[in-house]
Amino acid sequence: MNKVNFPVNNYDAYHAHVYFDKETFTFAKALCEKAGELFQLQVGRAHQKLVGPHPRWSCQLLFTSSDFEQLIPWLKKNAMV
């Protein structure tokens, strides 16, 4: 059985990328906007193209260590896997 490593809160500031494609764009954009509202986060643009090293379209969330413990479980619960 494979054990999933849950992220550990070790730093002062973080960013996360929510990946999506054409079929999941609307859901991903709404998810990022909701995270921004709920946690008062800075939300980047939802890029509908490849940007930098990212293998899929993406949207960036910026957050701090004080947001970490609530945001990460919320993303896990609310994101499509």
N, C-alpha and C positions, 0 to 999 in steps of 0.2 A: 504494500500500500504506500502511495506517495504522500508524504507530509507536505502541506502547504505552509510556507513561511509567511507569517503575517508581518507587515512592516512595523518597525520599531521607531519610536519617536526619539531620535538622537540629535536633531539639529534645530536651529532657531527658525529657519525659513525653508520652505519647500515649494516645489511646483509639481503638478501632475498633468499628464496629458490624457484626455479622453479621446480614444480613437473611434472612428466611425467610417461608414461608406455611404454611398448614395441612398441605400435602403434604410439606413439607421440615422441619417442626418437629423431629421426632425426630432427624434427621440433624444439624441445626444445633445443637440443645441438646447432643448428644454431642460435636460438634466443639468447642464452647466449653468444655465440661467437660474435654476432653482437652487443649486448649491451656492451661487453667488448671493442670492437673496437671503437664504437661511443662515449662512455663515458669514455674511458681509465680506465676501472674497472678491478679489480682482479676477475677472474672467476675460480671457483673451478672445480673439476672433475665432469663429468656427471656420477653419480653412477647408475649403472644398477643392483642395489640391495638395500635392505633397509639398511639405515645407521642411527644409533642413534634412536631418537624418531620419525623420519619421517615416515609417513604412506605410502609413495610411493617413487619410485626412484626420485632422485633430483640432482640439480646442484645449487651451492651457488654463489651469486653475492655479493661482498663487495663494499660498496660505502659510501660517506660522505654526510653531510648535503648540501654541495654545488652541489652535483649531484642529490639530491632528487627531486627537482622541475621539472627537465627535464626527469629523468629516470622513475619515477612512472607513469606519463601519457604515456610515450612511451611504457612501459611494458603493460599497460592497453590496449593501442591501438593495439599492435602487438602480444599479447599472445592469444592463443586460449582459449576460455572460455567454 
